[in-house]
């Protein structure tokens, strides 16, 4: 008999089925054994009666431990008492491998689960998160390709910094005295490509050596970035809003079961799809913090997490904050002509405490301004001559932004820690498994 998935078997609803997978739960008595079978699609309860199977099958059944791999045949029927509403009465069982005693039980510490991530990935929670993550990645590709963007890949090994030298991972490049760096962003190389390909995007790994132990930071994560010629900040922020709404809508359409497993309130996500996202300036954000929350924040610094949380609490939906102080921004973000103290840039902040999920800007066309900013950052402008060439040979206004994939996954899934938004997290304190 041909094997089918658990999901296909439940859709069939009655008759003979052949399934294969792993023991997710097991409970045995003198006459009955209840095995909850897990595969990549779902779980289903399977009943084995001692009097209706061979002595070998009954012995094998009693030797099964959690995560043993098996094949079985039997008759499926609807049973509302079963975990997923269906039950298989088994008459044939083939054990592929008897598992050792599984080390993960209920109420394990987060650190233990991270140490055993290679096994914890099998949990219903992690499977649900990874499926939603897959939907989000697919949605990002669909969003940009449907709008005429070309996927463009940039090098992971890069000779200079782009987002701040203090967060660079150094790599010895053949000669031990020749140092290169793991990518902080694709952006500088993307700017070279927009003058050839037009609108481009990418989904790729990014590396930041941030010495942070918070629930919001990873040393290796994925960025979903776009770059386009002929656009300004105002249009850029609208594209970002559209993308986030599109991604959430795709998850709502394709991952109802996973959201249910994660106990995520879909009404909140539906609200984020339907309602408008406000755009405010940094100065307006400062006023809200002072007048509504009594927070006297010093002008000139990037907003801290606690301040971003208050801004999103005020609006209750994602909010775009523009025109941050130039001195706190990267060298390539141009000043606002009418007020050079602020840059033509933005961050998008998500509510429920997830705050910054995206950030971008127009790109400066002023070589001397960028050289000045680099010197202020103790960076040698000579390393950027190829980048400055982009301004010497037919440059045009252009802009782009990046979305932190894991932050969006954590937000949509309602996760407490960003480490659960990626299969194998890398942090200041963790590089294994």
C-alpha positions as CSV (number, residue, x, y, z in Angstrom):
1,X,0.0,0.0,0.0
2,X,1.3,3.5,-0.9
3,X,2.3,5.7,2.0
4,X,0.5,9.0,2.6
5,X,1.1,11.9,5.0
6,X,-0.9,12.3,8.2
7,X,-2.6,15.4,6.7
8,X,-3.6,13.3,3.6
9,X,-4.9,10.5,5.8
10,X,-7.1,12.9,7.9
11,X,-8.4,14.4,4.7
12,X,-9.3,10.9,3.5
13,X,-11.1,10.4,6.8
14,X,-12.0,6.7,6.5
15,X,-10.7,3.4,5.1
16,X,-7.2,1.9,4.9
17,X,-4.1,4.1,5.3
18,X,-0.4,3.6,5.4
19,X,1.7,6.1,7.4
20,X,5.3,6.6,8.4
21,X,6.9,8.9,10.9
22,X,8.1,9.3,14.4
23,X,6.6,8.4,17.8
24,X,5.6,11.8,19.3
25,X,3.8,10.4,22.4
26,X,3.2,6.9,23.7
27,X,1.0,5.3,26.4
28,X,0.7,1.6,27.0
29,X,-1.4,-0.8,29.1
30,X,-1.7,-4.6,29.2
31,X,-4.2,-4.7,26.3
32,X,-3.8,-1.4,24.4
33,X,-1.1,0.9,23.2
34,X,-1.7,4.5,22.1
35,X,0.9,5.9,19.8
36,X,0.7,9.5,18.6
37,X,2.5,9.5,15.3
38,X,4.3,12.6,14.0
39,X,5.3,13.5,10.5
40,X,6.1,16.8,8.7
41,X,2.4,17.6,8.3
42,X,0.7,16.8,11.6
43,X,0.1,14.3,14.4
44,X,-2.4,11.5,14.7
45,X,-3.3,9.0,17.4
46,X,-2.8,5.3,16.5
47,X,-4.3,2.5,18.6
48,X,-2.7,-1.0,18.8
49,X,-4.8,-3.8,20.4
50,X,-2.8,-6.8,21.7
51,X,-5.4,-9.3,20.5
52,X,-5.5,-7.9,17.0
53,X,-1.8,-7.9,16.1
54,X,1.0,-10.5,16.0
55,X,3.1,-11.2,19.1
56,X,6.1,-9.6,17.3
57,X,4.2,-6.4,16.6
58,X,3.0,-6.2,20.2
59,X,6.5,-6.7,21.5
60,X,7.9,-4.1,19.2
61,X,5.1,-1.7,20.2
62,X,6.0,-2.1,23.9
63,X,9.7,-1.4,23.1
64,X,8.9,1.9,21.3
65,X,10.2,5.1,22.9
66,X,9.6,8.7,21.8
67,X,11.1,9.5,18.5
68,X,11.4,5.9,17.3
69,X,10.8,5.8,13.6
70,X,8.0,3.5,12.3
71,X,5.8,2.5,9.4
72,X,2.2,1.3,10.0
73,X,-1.0,0.4,8.3
74,X,-4.5,0.4,9.6
75,X,-8.0,1.8,9.4
76,X,-8.6,5.5,10.0
77,X,-11.8,6.8,11.5
78,X,-13.0,10.1,13.0
79,X,-12.8,10.3,16.8
80,X,-13.3,13.6,18.5
81,X,-11.5,12.4,21.6
82,X,-8.3,12.0,19.7
83,X,-5.8,14.9,19.7
84,X,-6.5,15.9,16.1
85,X,-9.9,14.4,15.7
86,X,-8.9,11.1,14.0
87,X,-7.6,7.8,15.1
88,X,-5.9,4.9,13.2
89,X,-6.5,1.3,14.4
90,X,-3.3,-0.4,13.5
91,X,-2.9,-4.0,12.2
92,X,0.6,-3.7,10.7
93,X,3.7,-2.1,12.2
94,X,7.3,-2.0,11.0
95,X,9.9,-0.4,13.2
96,X,12.6,1.4,11.2
97,X,14.7,2.3,14.4
98,X,14.1,1.9,18.1
99,X,15.1,5.3,19.6
100,X,17.2,5.8,22.7
101,X,15.4,7.5,25.6
102,X,14.8,11.1,24.3
103,X,16.6,13.7,26.4
104,X,13.9,16.4,26.1
105,X,11.0,16.2,28.5
106,X,8.5,18.8,29.7
107,X,9.6,22.0,31.4
108,X,13.3,22.0,30.3
109,X,15.2,25.3,30.6
110,X,15.7,27.5,27.6
111,X,19.5,26.8,27.7
112,X,19.0,23.1,27.7
113,X,16.7,23.4,24.7
114,X,19.3,25.5,22.9
115,X,22.0,22.9,23.7
116,X,19.7,20.3,22.2
117,X,18.4,22.5,19.3
118,X,19.2,19.7,16.8
119,X,16.5,17.6,18.6
120,X,14.2,20.5,19.8
121,X,13.6,21.4,16.1
122,X,11.2,18.4,16.1
123,X,8.9,20.0,18.6
124,X,5.5,21.2,17.4
125,X,6.4,24.8,18.4
126,X,9.6,24.9,16.4
127,X,8.0,23.1,13.4
128,X,5.2,25.7,13.4
129,X,7.7,28.6,13.6
130,X,9.9,27.2,10.8
131,X,6.8,26.7,8.5
132,X,5.8,30.3,9.2
133,X,9.4,31.4,8.5
134,X,9.3,29.6,5.2
135,X,6.0,31.3,4.3
136,X,7.5,34.7,5.2
137,X,10.6,34.1,3.0
138,X,8.4,33.0,0.1
139,X,6.1,36.0,0.5
140,X,9.0,38.4,0.4
141,X,10.2,36.8,-2.9
142,X,6.7,37.0,-4.3
143,X,6.1,40.6,-3.2
144,X,9.2,41.9,-5.0
145,X,9.1,39.6,-8.1
146,X,5.5,40.5,-8.7
147,X,6.5,44.1,-8.7
148,X,9.3,43.7,-11.3
149,X,12.3,43.4,-8.9
150,X,15.3,41.4,-9.8
151,X,17.0,39.2,-7.2
152,X,20.6,40.2,-6.8
153,X,23.2,38.6,-4.6
154,X,26.2,40.4,-3.0
155,X,29.4,39.0,-1.6
156,X,29.4,37.7,2.0
157,X,33.1,38.6,2.3
158,X,33.5,42.4,2.1
159,X,36.7,44.6,2.4
160,X,35.1,47.4,4.5
161,X,32.4,48.2,7.0
162,X,29.0,49.7,6.2
163,X,27.1,49.7,9.4
164,X,29.7,50.5,12.1
165,X,33.2,49.0,12.7
166,X,32.5,47.9,16.2
167,X,30.1,45.1,15.0
168,X,32.4,43.6,12.3
169,X,33.4,40.0,12.2
170,X,37.0,39.8,11.0
171,X,38.1,37.0,8.7
172,X,41.7,36.2,7.7
173,X,41.8,36.2,3.9
174,X,44.6,33.8,2.8
175,X,47.4,35.9,4.1
176,X,47.0,36.2,7.9
177,X,47.7,39.9,7.7
178,X,45.0,40.4,5.1
179,X,41.7,41.0,6.9
180,X,38.3,41.0,5.3
181,X,34.9,41.1,7.0
182,X,31.6,39.1,7.1
183,X,28.8,41.1,5.5
184,X,26.8,43.6,7.6
185,X,24.6,44.4,4.6
186,X,24.4,43.9,0.9
187,X,23.7,47.6,0.4
188,X,26.9,49.1,-0.9
189,X,27.1,46.4,-3.6
190,X,23.3,46.7,-4.3
191,X,23.9,50.4,-5.1
192,X,26.3,49.3,-7.8
193,X,23.6,47.0,-9.3
194,X,20.7,49.4,-9.4
195,X,22.3,51.4,-12.2
196,X,22.4,48.2,-14.2
197,X,19.3,46.2,-13.1
198,X,17.0,48.8,-11.8
199,X,14.8,47.6,-8.9
200,X,16.5,44.7,-7.0
201,X,16.1,42.7,-3.8
202,X,17.8,39.9,-1.8
203,X,17.2,37.6,1.1
204,X,20.6,36.7,2.6
205,X,22.6,36.1,5.9
206,X,24.0,39.0,7.7
207,X,26.6,39.2,10.5
208,X,26.9,41.6,13.4
209,X,29.4,41.2,16.2
210,X,27.1,42.9,18.7
211,X,28.0,42.1,22.3
212,X,24.4,41.9,23.3
213,X,22.6,39.3,25.4
214,X,19.1,40.6,24.8
215,X,16.1,38.6,23.5
216,X,16.2,40.7,20.3
217,X,19.7,40.3,19.0
218,X,21.6,37.6,17.0
219,X,25.1,37.6,15.7
220,X,24.0,35.8,12.5
221,X,20.6,36.6,11.0
222,X,18.9,37.1,7.7
223,X,18.1,40.4,6.0
224,X,15.5,41.0,3.3
225,X,16.8,44.0,1.5
226,X,15.7,46.1,-1.5
227,X,17.2,48.9,-3.5
228,X,15.7,51.0,-6.3
229,X,16.7,54.0,-8.5
230,X,14.5,57.1,-8.9
231,X,12.7,56.8,-5.6
232,X,12.6,59.1,-2.5
233,X,12.1,58.5,1.2
234,X,8.3,59.1,1.0
235,X,7.8,56.3,-1.6
236,X,10.3,54.0,0.1
237,X,8.4,54.0,3.4
238,X,5.1,53.1,1.6
239,X,6.8,50.1,-0.1
240,X,8.0,48.9,3.3
241,X,4.5,49.2,4.7
242,X,3.0,47.3,1.8
243,X,5.6,44.6,2.1
244,X,4.9,44.0,5.8
245,X,1.2,43.9,5.3
246,X,1.6,41.5,2.4
247,X,3.8,39.2,4.5
248,X,1.3,39.1,7.4
249,X,-1.6,38.4,5.0
250,X,0.3,35.5,3.4
251,X,0.9,33.9,6.8
252,X,-2.8,34.4,7.7
253,X,-3.8,32.6,4.5
254,X,-1.3,29.8,4.7
255,X,-0.5,29.1,8.3
256,X,-3.7,29.0,10.3
257,X,-2.8,25.7,12.0
258,X,0.7,26.9,12.9
259,X,-0.6,30.1,14.4
260,X,-3.1,28.0,16.4
261,X,-0.3,25.8,17.7
262,X,1.6,28.9,18.8
263,X,-1.6,30.3,20.4
264,X,-1.2,33.5,18.3
265,X,-4.3,35.7,18.3
266,X,-5.0,36.1,14.6
267,X,-7.3,39.0,15.3
268,X,-4.3,41.1,16.2
269,X,-2.5,40.1,12.9
270,X,-5.7,40.8,10.9
271,X,-5.7,44.3,12.5
272,X,-2.1,44.9,11.2
273,X,-3.2,44.0,7.7
274,X,-6.3,46.2,7.6
275,X,-5.2,49.4,9.5
276,X,-3.0,52.2,8.2
277,X,0.5,52.5,9.5
278,X,1.3,56.1,10.6
279,X,4.5,57.9,9.6
280,X,6.0,60.4,12.1
281,X,9.3,62.2,12.4
282,X,11.9,61.7,15.1
283,X,10.9,65.1,16.5
284,X,7.3,64.1,16.6
285,X,8.2,60.9,18.4
286,X,10.2,62.9,21.0
287,X,7.1,65.0,21.6
288,X,4.9,61.9,22.1
289,X,7.4,60.5,24.6
290,X,7.4,63.7,26.6
291,X,3.8,64.7,26.6
292,X,2.1,61.2,26.9
293,X,4.7,59.2,28.8
294,X,6.7,61.9,30.7
295,X,10.0,60.7,29.1
296,X,12.6,63.4,28.7
297,X,14.8,62.0,26.0
298,X,17.9,63.8,24.9
299,X,17.8,64.9,21.3
300,X,20.5,63.5,19.0
301,X,20.5,59.8,20.0
302,X,18.9,56.8,18.3
303,X,15.8,55.7,20.1
304,X,16.2,53.0,22.7
305,X,14.0,49.9,22.9
306,X,12.0,51.3,25.8
307,X,11.3,54.5,23.9
308,X,10.3,52.6,20.7
309,X,8.0,50.4,22.8
310,X,6.2,53.5,24.0
311,X,5.8,54.9,20.5
312,X,4.2,51.7,19.3
313,X,2.0,51.5,22.4
314,X,0.7,55.0,21.5
315,X,-0.4,53.9,18.0
316,X,-1.2,50.2,18.5
317,X,0.0,49.3,15.0
318,X,3.4,49.4,13.2
319,X,4.7,52.9,12.9
320,X,7.3,54.5,10.6
321,X,9.7,57.0,12.2
322,X,11.6,59.2,9.8
323,X,14.4,61.9,10.0
324,X,16.6,60.6,12.7
325,X,19.6,62.8,13.8
326,X,22.3,62.6,11.1
327,X,25.1,62.2,13.7
328,X,23.6,58.9,14.9
329,X,23.2,57.5,11.3
330,X,25.5,55.7,8.9
331,X,27.7,57.7,6.6
332,X,25.7,57.1,3.4
333,X,22.4,58.5,4.8
334,X,22.0,62.0,3.3
335,X,21.0,65.1,5.4
336,X,17.6,66.7,4.9
337,X,18.3,69.8,2.7
338,X,16.0,72.0,4.8
339,X,17.4,70.7,8.1
340,X,20.9,69.1,7.8
341,X,20.8,68.0,11.4
342,X,18.5,65.1,10.4
343,X,18.8,62.4,7.8
344,X,16.4,61.2,5.1
345,X,16.0,57.8,6.7
346,X,13.4,55.7,8.5
347,X,12.8,52.8,10.9
348,X,9.7,50.8,11.1
349,X,8.7,49.8,14.6
350,X,6.4,46.8,15.4
351,X,4.0,46.9,18.4
352,X,3.7,44.3,21.2
353,X,7.3,45.1,22.3
354,X,9.0,43.9,19.1
355,X,9.9,47.4,17.9
356,X,12.5,47.9,15.1
357,X,11.9,45.4,12.3
358,X,13.0,47.5,9.3
359,X,15.2,50.4,8.4
360,X,16.3,52.3,5.3
361,X,17.1,55.6,3.7
362,X,17.9,57.5,0.6
363,X,21.5,57.2,-0.4
364,X,23.8,60.2,-0.4
365,X,25.1,61.5,-3.7
366,X,27.6,63.8,-2.1
367,X,31.1,62.2,-2.1
368,X,32.6,64.9,0.1
369,X,29.9,64.6,2.7
370,X,30.4,60.8,2.9
371,X,34.2,61.2,3.2
372,X,33.7,63.6,6.1
373,X,31.3,61.2,7.9
374,X,33.7,58.3,7.4
375,X,36.6,60.3,8.9
376,X,34.4,61.1,11.9
377,X,33.9,57.4,12.3
378,X,37.7,56.8,12.1
379,X,37.3,55.0,8.8
380,X,39.6,55.5,5.8
381,X,37.7,57.0,2.8
382,X,40.2,55.5,0.4
383,X,38.7,52.0,1.0
384,X,35.5,53.3,-0.5
385,X,36.8,54.7,-3.8
386,X,34.9,52.1,-5.8
387,X,31.7,53.1,-4.0
388,X,32.3,56.8,-4.7
389,X,32.7,55.9,-8.4
390,X,29.0,55.1,-8.4
391,X,28.5,58.9,-7.8
392,X,30.9,59.9,-10.6
393,X,29.3,58.0,-13.5
394,X,25.7,58.9,-14.0
395,X,24.3,58.5,-10.4
396,X,20.6,59.2,-9.8
397,X,18.5,59.5,-6.6
398,X,18.1,56.0,-5.2
399,X,17.1,54.4,-1.9
400,X,16.6,51.1,-0.1
401,X,15.8,49.4,3.1
402,X,16.2,46.1,5.0
403,X,13.8,44.0,7.0
404,X,15.2,41.8,9.8
405,X,13.7,38.4,9.0
406,X,14.0,36.9,12.5
407,X,12.4,40.0,14.1
408,X,9.4,39.7,11.7
409,X,9.2,36.0,12.4
410,X,9.3,36.5,16.2
411,X,6.7,39.3,15.9
412,X,4.2,37.4,13.7
413,X,4.6,34.2,15.8
414,X,4.4,36.0,19.1
415,X,7.7,34.6,20.3
416,X,9.3,35.7,23.6
417,X,12.9,35.3,22.2
418,X,14.3,35.9,18.8
419,X,16.5,32.8,19.2
420,X,13.4,30.7,18.4
421,X,12.9,32.5,15.1
422,X,15.9,30.8,13.5
423,X,16.9,27.1,13.3
424,X,20.3,27.4,14.9
425,X,20.9,30.7,16.7
426,X,24.3,32.3,16.8
427,X,24.8,34.9,19.6
428,X,27.6,36.4,21.7
429,X,27.5,33.3,23.9
430,X,26.4,30.6,21.5
431,X,28.0,29.1,18.4
432,X,26.9,25.4,18.8
433,X,25.2,23.2,17.8
